[in-house]
Amino acid sequence: MSGGVLAATSSGGAHLGIFGQDPWWLIIIKTVVIFVFLMLTTILMIWAERRIIGRMQQRPGPNRVGPFGMAQGLADGVKLMLKEDLIPALVDKPLYILAPLVSTIPAFLSFAVIPVGPVVSIFGHRTPLQITDLPVAVLFILAMASIGVYGIVLAGWSSQSPYPLLGALRSAAQVISYEVAMGLSLAAVFLYAGSLSTSEIVTAQSKLWYALPLFPSFIMYLVSMIGETNRAPFDLPEAESELVAGFHTEYASIKFAMFFLAEYVNMTTVSALAVTLFLGGWHAPWPLSTFDHGVLNTGWWPVLWFLGKVFILLFGFIWLRGTLPRLRYDQFMALGWKVLIPASLVWIMIVAAFRELTNEGRTRLQTLIYVGIPLALVVLVASFFTEKSDDEPDDSLEPPSGGYPMPVLTDPEATATLEVSRD
Amino acid sequence: MGDGQATREVVAATSGIHASDMVLNIGPQHPATHGVLRLALTLDGERIVRADPIVGYMHRGAEKLFEARDYRQIIVLANRHDWLSAFSNELGVCLAVERMLGMEVPVRAVWARTLLAELNRVLNHLMFLGSYPIELGAITPIFYAFREREILQAVMEEISGGRMHYMFNRVGGLKEDLPAGWYDRAGEAIETVRRRVRADIDALVRGNEIFRARTRGVGALTSTQIEQYGVSGPIARASGVDFDLRRDEPYLAYGEIPADLLRIVTRTEGDCLARFECLLDQVYVSLDVAEHCIDRLRSLPVGPINVRLPKVVKAPEGATYAWTENPLGINGYYLVSRGEKTPWRLKLRTASFNNVQVLSELLPGTLIADMVAILGSMFFVVGDIDK
């Protein structure tokens, strides 16, 4: 609907119709470039993470391999590949081998629908800088993320060892919860853009990045994206001081490297998604975007802005890791279910009401009054109720099963009474 | 297939109600045990049903070795059982032997020992202030803590040549006099450490929301439990057991230090946060006391710092018990002599050994993540447990 209208007004935006018309060699070039980009980003990230955290911790970090130690990631990768590929005797072999693949491949696939830039000309072909786009591209990314979790869960299960099992359990619950929070935080973007296609969402942000009007959604997405990628302070599945290495404790060599790779590629992907949905995608930041009637938003320039934004977010990941302790499992679940999801729901209601009233042609003042007064009432009533409940002891802090979603087990005592009554 | 069989054996949690419990060995090699403490945990999901600390992987026969070494050689063994409080360990042996010999230690040695014992306490506490956040997933504070340790270690190294095992105590005093200008450098080090601990470790860790959420109300010990298990040191004081040998049975020069400097840090909550805060505030107190000792040492007249010993030191027949407030708690040496040049028996009472006993009562009912928080807040050294 509005996507098409907005696309027409933007500078060099792409319609969905432009996708799927690339010749085969162009598709291969794009795919290989994205693959190489993700691999290089991973290698660079490993180095950058260790250097930056090193600087934060008053030490130099790796500086031996290559200039400023930049080849450290490469050296680590080579080392891992040359190591003995050990498979413990007790593991469930097919799943054990499958798990790293299931973890890594979807991480790469998601990036196929991320728009890196507008339509450019490659060897005379006009083509968007994006492998492909779908009418439901964002759902595709969420689906890929969900499949990636299977890798972690299967790795934990097939390892047949307590630490990986606990890591897998945590991961399963964590990702299920945060998938919901993430999906809800994105819903507001869909309402605004009127589309699930990444390129159209980027096009719709040519005037105003969604991070500003949808600031709460942006914050909720940032929190759930860290939860989704199992990074500190939400790195519960591999919590080193608790679970040794969590789900990949029993993995070595190239299989371990693939989990490692998946984690870093996922970080890049969720950062790229944040850029696409909230930070204007490849659009130049404000003062630059006005320069010479938006010339910096055309041609190959946008790739620079896109990468810049992604790397800023990736720096955020590193910064958090260097600063914060790890949350406890049940606290993390409480944050997801009791804070992020309810807040998202309320926020989506507000956004939806705003959109509906604006579409009906109300003035801004009317909209504010219609949405604001009921909202104020709701907040008032809610605060009244929460104040009341504060006085009572809060039993919810100690869930009976330690916060796990547990199947309902038949109570042995209940069974006993049943038998007695049958007698 | 064999794989399926293994599934049922290893994780027998799938067969309905009669699921067997999962037994998880934390240690002897695990990142959270700082050495070789082993905890056999019985788990229900992530909740701990039963916890058994299994000790002895680092037993080095220290007490037996004491019986085959003369009193000078014992010191080098004694300073190793708790490698983070080497100076305080040496001190206990020396105090016991000096008491048996009826030896009068020069006043400068007394004050210098007090000063070094307090610096050693700060070194010890800084280690735990850094390692505890690591247990909770914060990887940075330990580097700040080690930076401060480095400053103090440089000062200690200057006088003794050692960075951990100082071997600076002798029966009758200290090994040698303090170098010229050392007071100034020590004073500067204390000033720097105090400022940076406040700015970095205190500000970064103590107020952190996640840190507080992880530690407040977790692993609370009651004062009754403390007394039942003989828990001592900062852990006991965090539960409101206001007992500190430096004040309650002063040794060295502690009796002469004004009470407003030698504040005994206590909390009443008894949880992990209280234990951490006790440790952190204790650092400031120790730095103040150390500074006071430097001032006193400056004002003391020139004099000897040790007593010249005979070629063979023989403690007279009898027994004595010397105990000191070590950084981790009460450290005691029960010395029995039959007039030989070696002790007939030297019984060691270490703080960590008693302190970890309470774990089996504290852990059941908590989550694995809490277990790590509690274990870290018990501030133990495995060598001090196993001896």
HADDOCK unambig.tbl for C-alpha pairs under 7 A between the chains (distance, minus, plus):
assign (segid A and resid 57 and name CA) (segid B and resid 140 and name CA) 5.72 0.50 0.50
assign (segid A and resid 57 and name CA) (segid B and resid 143 and name CA) 5.66 0.50 0.50
assign (segid A and resid 90 and name CA) (segid B and resid 3 and name CA) 6.78 0.50 0.50
assign (segid A and resid 90 and name CA) (segid B and resid 6 and name CA) 6.57 0.50 0.50
assign (segid A and resid 91 and name CA) (segid B and resid 3 and name CA) 6.97 0.50 0.50
assign (segid A and resid 92 and name CA) (segid B and resid 3 and name CA) 5.64 0.50 0.50
assign (segid A and resid 160 and name CA) (segid B and resid 7 and name CA) 6.83 0.50 0.50
assign (segid A and resid 160 and name CA) (segid B and resid 10 and name CA) 6.58 0.50 0.50
assign (segid A and resid 162 and name CA) (segid B and resid 24 and name CA) 6.65 0.50 0.50
assign (segid A and resid 241 and name CA) (segid B and resid 31 and name CA) 5.36 0.50 0.50
assign (segid A and resid 241 and name CA) (segid B and resid 32 and name CA) 5.27 0.50 0.50
assign (segid A and resid 241 and name CA) (segid B and resid 135 and name CA) 5.30 0.50 0.50
assign (segid A and resid 242 and name CA) (segid B and resid 32 and name CA) 6.84 0.50 0.50
assign (segid A and resid 242 and name CA) (segid B and resid 368 and name CA) 6.87 0.50 0.50
assign (segid A and resid 242 and name CA) (segid B and resid 369 and name CA) 6.21 0.50 0.50
assign (segid A and resid 242 and name CA) (segid B and resid 372 and name CA) 6.23 0.50 0.50
assign (segid A and resid 244 and name CA) (segid B and resid 30 and name CA) 6.68 0.50 0.50
assign (segid A and resid 244 and name CA) (segid B and resid 31 and name CA) 6.57 0.50 0.50
assign (segid A and resid 322 and name CA) (segid B and resid 139 and name CA) 6.31 0.50 0.50
assign (segid A and resid 322 and name CA) (segid B and resid 140 and name CA) 5.83 0.50 0.50
assign (segid A and resid 323 and name CA) (segid B and resid 138 and name CA) 6.41 0.50 0.50
assign (segid A and resid 323 and name CA) (segid B and resid 140 and name CA) 6.55 0.50 0.50
assign (segid A and resid 324 and name CA) (segid B and resid 138 and name CA) 5.25 0.50 0.50
assign (segid A and resid 325 and name CA) (segid B and resid 133 and name CA) 6.78 0.50 0.50
assign (segid A and resid 325 and name CA) (segid B and resid 136 and name CA) 5.39 0.50 0.50
assign (segid A and resid 325 and name CA) (segid B and resid 137 and name CA) 4.36 0.50 0.50
assign (segid A and resid 325 and name CA) (segid B and resid 138 and name CA) 3.88 0.50 0.50
assign (segid A and resid 325 and name CA) (segid B and resid 210 and name CA) 6.37 0.50 0.50
assign (segid A and resid 325 and name CA) (segid B and resid 211 and name CA) 6.28 0.50 0.50
assign (segid A and resid 326 and name CA) (segid B and resid 136 and name CA) 5.60 0.50 0.50
assign (segid A and resid 326 and name CA) (segid B and resid 137 and name CA) 4.64 0.50 0.50
assign (segid A and resid 326 and name CA) (segid B and resid 138 and name CA) 6.69 0.50 0.50
assign (segid A and resid 327 and name CA) (segid B and resid 210 and name CA) 6.15 0.50 0.50
assign (segid A and resid 327 and name CA) (segid B and resid 214 and name CA) 6.90 0.50 0.50
assign (segid A and resid 328 and name CA) (segid B and resid 214 and name CA) 6.46 0.50 0.50
assign (segid A and resid 328 and name CA) (segid B and resid 369 and name CA) 6.14 0.50 0.50
assign (segid A and resid 402 and name CA) (segid B and resid 46 and name CA) 6.72 0.50 0.50
assign (segid A and resid 402 and name CA) (segid B and resid 47 and name CA) 6.39 0.50 0.50
assign (segid A and resid 409 and name CA) (segid B and resid 17 and name CA) 6.79 0.50 0.50
